[in-house]
Amino acid sequence: MTAYNFGPGHPMAPQRLELTARLAESLGLFGHRHVAVEAPGLATDVELLSVHSPGYVAAVRRVSADPGNPEEDRGLGTEDDPAFAGMHEASARLAGGSLLAAETILSGRAVRAVNFSGGMHHAARERASGFCVYNDVAMAIQRLLDGGVQRVVSIDVDAHHGDGTQSIFWNDPRVMTISLHETGLTLFPGTGFANETGGPDATGTAVNVALPTFTGDAAWLRAFHAVVPQLVGAFQPEVIVSQHGCDSHRNDPLTHLNLSVDGQREAASAVASLAARYCDNRWIATGGGGYDVTGVVPRAWSHLIGMVTQRPVPLSAPVPEAWRTYVKETYGVAAPESMGDGVDVWWRSWEVGYDPADEVDRTVIATRKEIFPLYGLDPWFD
C-alpha cells in the first residue's frame, strides 16, 4: 500500500500507513480470532470503469508508464498529484482494498471492514484531484449496488469536502452522500455548501455541512448529531460506507478545524452505532486525509480500526512504548504517550435549541432547511 507515494515532501506521506499498521498491530487489533487481515489485489480495468471513464483510466496508465509526460488536464502530474512510475498500480491497489471490503460484505464473510489506506474521495470520473487518483470510496459503493444493495449512505468526515464521491453519485437516488467539512470559503476544493443537494433524479441525496474555521469537538459533534442520524434514519441504508480523513485535527498542517483525536474517535463511534442500528452492522470504513504523520494519523486510525472490529481502544490507553521508540529512532520525534488528547468532547444536543448567533448553528440550520423537508422532517425540531 505504501507504493502510493507522490515523492519526498508531499503531504500524503506513505509513512502514515506504515505507522498506523504498526501501531494497530502493537495494540492487538489485528490478532483477534474474529479479525482477518487480507492483502488486496489490484482493481481491474472493469472495476475502475465502474466509476471512472475509459479515457481517464487510459491516461493514468500512460502517465504511470511515462511520468515525464504529465497530463495536467486530467489532474495527473500537478503539484497536488505528481506523476510517478507505477502510479496506476499503486492507485489500483488502494482501490482494490475497498473493493475487497465490499466483496466481503456482499458475501457475508464479514459484516464490517476497514481500508485505512483508502478514502480517495476527491478523484472524479474524469480526473485526479487533491492527492486522489482513483476513487475507491465510490468504487466500493458501486460494487455494493451492483451486488444488489438498494441503498447506501456515504458519511465523509474529512476536513475537505468529499466532492469526487458526491459528483459520481450526484444523480443516483440509491446513494446519499453526507459530508461534514471545513467551509469551501477557506479550504480546497471550494465546494460543499448546503445548497448542493443532488441531481434532478436524486434531489436531497447530497448533504453538505460546511463548518466554519476553528470548529472544535463540541460544535463539530453537535453538527454531526443534528444532521447525520436523522437522515440515515430517513434514508434507511443497507450499508454505510464512511471516509475518516483525520485532517480535522487541531495539529493538522493543511486545515483549520480544531478537533482532537478524542473527537475523531467519537465520530467513528457514532458511525458504528448508526451501522448497528440501521444496517445490521454492515459498514465499510476508509481513511483519507491527515497530515500530522506521527502525532495524529496512527492514533486516529487505530481508534477507527478498533471501532470497526468492535474492539475499541480506550482513550486513556498508553501508546505502546515499543511503537514510541520506533517513531523516535526512525523519525527523530517524540510520539504521544496516550491514545487520547485528554479533552472533554461533550456537546449540546440540537434539542437544546437553535442559537442564531452561533456560526455552527447557522450552518446546521442551512443544511437542515435544504434537506429535511424532502424526507418529511422538520428542520427546526426533528
VENWOLIN-V571439 format. One record per backbone hydrogen bond with DSSP energy under -1.0 kcal/mol. NH is the residue of the N-H (numbers start at 1). CO is the residue of the C=O. Records with the same first field share a line. If there is no record, write none. Layout:
NH: CO ; CO
//
This chain:
4: 1
5: 3
10: 7
13: 11
16: 13
17: 14
18: 14
19: 15
20: 16
21: 17
22: 18
23: 19
24: 20
25: 21
26: 22
27: 23
28: 25
29: 24
35: 32
43: 92
48: 44
49: 45
50: 47
51: 48
52: 48
53: 125
57: 53
58: 54
59: 55
60: 56
61: 57
62: 58
63: 59
64: 60
65: 61
66: 62
69: 66
71: 76
74: 71
75: 72
76: 71
77: 81
78: 81
86: 64
87: 84
90: 86
91: 87
92: 88
93: 89
94: 90
95: 91
96: 92
97: 93
98: 94
99: 95
100: 96
101: 97
102: 98
103: 99
104: 100
105: 101
106: 102
107: 103
110: 104
113: 283
115: 285
118: 115
121: 119
124: 127
128: 74
129: 132
132: 129
136: 134
139: 135
140: 136
141: 137
142: 138
143: 139
144: 140
145: 141
146: 142
147: 143
148: 145
149: 144
152: 174
153: 239
154: 176
155: 241
156: 178
157: 243
163: 161
164: 121
165: 121
166: 162
167: 163
168: 164
169: 165
172: 169
175: 172
176: 152
177: 205
178: 154
179: 207
180: 156
181: 209
182: 159
183: 211
186: 183
190: 187
196: 193
197: 195
199: 170
202: 199
204: 197
205: 202
206: 197
207: 177
209: 179
211: 181
214: 256
215: 212
220: 216
221: 217
222: 218
223: 219
224: 220
225: 221
226: 222
227: 224
228: 224
231: 227
232: 228
233: 229
234: 230
235: 231
236: 232
238: 151
240: 282
241: 153
242: 284
243: 155
244: 286
246: 289
249: 246
250: 259
252: 249
258: 215
259: 248
264: 260
265: 261
266: 262
267: 263
268: 264
269: 265
270: 266
271: 267
272: 268
273: 269
274: 270
275: 271
276: 272
277: 273
278: 274
279: 275
281: 275
282: 279
283: 111
284: 240
285: 113
286: 242
287: 115
293: 291
296: 292
297: 292
300: 296
301: 297
302: 298
303: 299
304: 300
305: 301
306: 302
307: 303
308: 304
309: 305
311: 306
317: 314
319: 337
324: 320
325: 321
326: 322
327: 323
328: 324
329: 325
330: 326
331: 327
332: 328
339: 317
352: 349
353: 350
358: 355
362: 358
363: 359
364: 360
365: 361
366: 362
367: 363
368: 364
369: 365
370: 366
371: 367
372: 368
374: 371
375: 372
376: 373
377: 372
382: 378
//
